[in-house]
Amino acid sequence: MVLNANSKKARIDELAESTARSDVDAGGIKDGEGVSLIASAWERLRRNPMFIIGAVIVALIFLMAIFAPLLAPHDPTARDLIDQVSANHQVPDAQDGYPLGGDTSGRDLLSRLIYGSRNTLIIAFGATGFAFVGGLILGTLAGALGGWVDSLVMRIVDIMLSLPSLLLAFSIAAMFGRASQTTVIVAIGVAMTPTFARLLRGSMMAQRSSDHVLAARALGVKPSAIVFRHMLPNSLSPVLVQATMVFATSIIDAAALSFLGAGNPDDTSPEWGQMLGKAQDLVDAFPHMAVYPALCIIAAALGFTLMGESLREALDPKSRR
């Protein structure tokens, strides 16, 4: 019995020594430094081909907008081909120096497409920023205070969500006396605000019962500090992902408002949606006038959508692959 006990003890000592020499702990997990959520998400994003494709498309659009004066062969407002419009009563065809031809006012179509990326991104940024700030205020009030404030805010949000976003945006744009780029930004921003508000409110409601918030309350931390230091920062991840998706929606809605006649009427400042809206009467005779801006809108929306979906998968533990 003594010999058997000594052999068991020796065996246990050998196993303990082998475990100590390995880089695996008792639970079978390798010892190493922890990885933050952002670093872990980036590691998955860089291996995701959809994210890479979307990022390349978005990067090209941003570069085109930034370096528009260098890329555009002509002034987008100069009516260099007006003589051909007056003589032939048609849209100028492609020719030397004008690879895509001109529009009904004799202006270079390629230059207008390049400069149009600027105003398109301005509308997307402006509408998304407006909706983000509005949703941040409403969602924080509803998620942090609860009670009758939560009920009031959510009933307003429900009423806004009951209407299609495009119909709501068109109704808001129609309230202004004169359509402009600012009215388009405000109309789309207001229509998108309920999405951010409901998403942030749900995320903050989940944070209210989390361990770190309960611990902060037990330690006597002020309610305002709990909201802005603990609940709000940990609730922004899904909202930031949604902002990427709203970029794509804002570009499409801006084109839709221009198509319906509620967009910016000033064609001296080109924008893809505006160009598409003004080309609707020329589709039968000159389809390229609508095809080129439509392709630009589709590419931009696709790029932001691919980035948003990839980012959502990378940050959401339930959809990580």
N, C-alpha and C positions, 0 to 999 in steps of 0.2 A: 504493500500500500504506500509505503514511504517512497519507494522507487518510482511508482506510478505518479505520485504527487510531484516529485522532483522533475520528472519528464514533462508533465503538463506545465510546470512553472517555467522550465527552459523554453518550451514551445511558445508560451505567451511572451517571454522576453524577446525571442527572435522576431515575432510578429510586431512587437512594439518598436524594435530597432529598425525593421524594414519600413514601417510606416513613417518613422521619423526621418529616414533618409529620402523618402519620396516627397513629391510636391503636391500630394493629395491629402486632404485632411480626413477626419473620421467620417465625414458625410459624403466623401467621394467627389469633392469640388476642389479644383486646382486653386492653389494659393496665388493671388495676383491682385493688382490694383483695381479698384472699382472704376466703372465707366459711367459717365454722366448720360442723362437722357439725350442731350443734344449730340454728344459724340456717338452714341449708339445709333441715333437716327441718321446721322450723316454717313455712318458706315454702311447702312442699308441703302441710303439714297444713291451713293456713288456706284453701287452695284445694280441699280434699277435702270434698265434701258429706257423705260418710259419717262423717268425723271430727266435723264440725260437728253432725250429728244426734246422734251418740253423746255428745258433750260437753254438749249441751243437756239430754239425758235425765239424764245423771249429775249435772249441776249442779242440776237441779230436785229430784232425790232428796236431794242433800246439803242443799239449802235447806229441804226439808221436814223433814229430820231435825234440823237446827239450830234451826229456828223452830217445832218441834212444839208447844210450849206456847201459842204465839200462833195457830197455825193450827187446832188441835184445838178443836172447839166444846164438848167435855165432857171430864171426867176419864175416861181409858180403863179405869179400874178401878171406876168408880161404876156400881152396878146400878140405874140410873134407871128402866129399863123392866121390872123384875122382876115387877111386878104383871101386865103383859100376858102374860108367860111363864107365870105360875102360873094365870091365868084361862083362857087359850086353849091352853096346852100346845104352843106353837109359837114360832117366831122372830118378834119384833116387826117389823112392816112399816115402810116409810118413812113419816115423818110430820113435822110441823113441828118444826124443831130437830134432827131425826135423818134426814138425807136418804137414808142407806143403811140405815136401820133399826137393829136391834140383833142381838146374838148370843143363844145359848141361856141365857146368864146375865143377860140384860137390859142389857148394856153397849153403848154406842154403837159401831157398826161402823166408821164413818168415823174417829173418834178413835183407835181401835185400829190402823187402817191407817196413820194418820199417825205415831203413836208407834212402830209396828212397824218403820218405816224405820230408826230408831235402832239397835235390836238387830240388824237385818239387816246394817247396815253394820259394826257392832261385830264380828259373826261373820266377815264378809268380810275386814275389816282384820286381825283376830286370826289367822285361819287363814292368810291370805296372808303376814303377817309371820312367823309360826311356820315356815311352809314355806320362806320366803326365807332366814331365818337358818340353818335346818338344811341347806338346799341349798347355801348359801354356804360353810358349814364343810366339808361332804363334798366338794363340787366343788373347793374350793381345795386340800384335802389330796390329792385324786386328780390334779388337773391340775398342781399344783406339784411334788409329790414323785415321782409316777410309780412304777414298779417294783411291788413287792409291795403297797404301800399303795394304789396305783391299782387293782390287781387285786382286793384285798379289798373296797374301797369299792364298786367297780362290780358285784361279785357280789352284795353286799347290795342295791344299787339294782336290779339285774336281778330279784332275787327279789321285791322290792316291786312292780316294774312288771309282773310276770307276773300279778298279781291286779288285777281291775278296781278303780279307785279308790274307787268307792262301796262295794263289798264289803269292801275293806280298812278304810275309814272306819267302816263298821257293826261290823266285828269289833273294832276298837279301842274304839269307844264302848261295846260290850257288855262289855268288860273292867272298866269302872268300876262301882262298886257302885251309884251313883245318877247318873242322867242330869242334866245341867245345861248351861248355856250354855258353861261352860269345857270340859266334856268334848266338846261338839260342835266347839269351836275346835281342841282338841288332835287329835281324831280326823281332821278334815279336813286340818289342817296336816301331820300325819304322812303321810297318804295323798298329799299334793301335794309333799312334800319330794323324792322321787326325780326328778321332772321338772326341778326347779331344779338338782339335783346333776348330772345327766347333761348338761344344757345348758351349765352353767358349766364343767364338766370339758372338754367338747369345745371350747369357746371358748378356754380357757386352753391346751389342747394346741396349738391353732393359733398362739397367741401365743409359745409356746416357741421356735419356729423363725423368728420375725419378725426383721427387721433391727435394730430398736431394742433388743430383748432380747439379741441376739448382740453388739451393740456394747457394751451395759452389762456383759456378762460379760467381754468383751475388756478393758474398762477396769478390771476388778477390783471391780466393785460387789458388795456382799454379796448372797447368794442371797435373804435375807428382803426386802431392799430391792427386788430385781428383781421378786419376787412381788407385793409390796403397792404398789409405786409404778409399775410398768410393766405387768405382766401382768394383775393383777386389775382395775384401773380400765378398761383397754381391753377387758375381757371382759364387762363388766356390761350392755352395751346390749341384747343378746338376752334377758338374764335380767330386766331391767326391763320389757321388752315382755311377757314371759311372765307377769309379776306382774299386769299388767292383765287378761290372759285368766283367770288364776286367780281374780281377783275374781268374775268371772261364774260360774265353776265352783263356787266356795265357796257362793255364794247358792243355786244349784240343789241342791248336795249337802246343804246344811243343811235345805232343804225336803224332800228325799228322806229324810233321817234322821228328821225329824219325822213324815213319812208312815209310816215303818216302825216308829215307836214308840221310836226311840232319841234323839229330840230333847229339848229342854228342856221338862219337864212343867209348869213354873210359868207358868200363863197370866195371872198378874197382871202379867207383863212381856211384852207382846205382841211377836210376831215373825212375819213373813209366812209362813215355812215352818211354824211352829207352828200358826198359824191355818188354814193349808191342811190340815195333818195332822188337826186336830180337826174339820174340816168334811167329812171323807171319808164319814162316816155320814149326812150330811145332804144329799148331792148330789142325790138323787132328789127330795126334798121341797122343799129350799131351795138350789137350785144357786148362787145369788148368794153364799152364804157361802164357796164355794170359788172362784168366778170372780174376785172382787175381789182377794184376795191372790195368786191365780195371775197375774193381769194385772200386778200390781206386780212380782212376781218376773221375769216375762218382760221387762218394760220395763227393769228394772235389769240383767239379764243381757245384753239386747240393747245397751244403752248401753255397758257395759264392753267387750263384744265388738267393737263397731264402733270404739271408740277403740283397742283393742289391735291390731286388724288394720290400721287406718290408720297407727298408730305403727310397726308392723313394716314396712310398705311404705315408709314415709318414711326409716327408718334402714337398711334392707337395700339395698345397692347393686344387687343382682341383680333386685330387684322394683321399683325406682324407675320412675315413669312420667313 
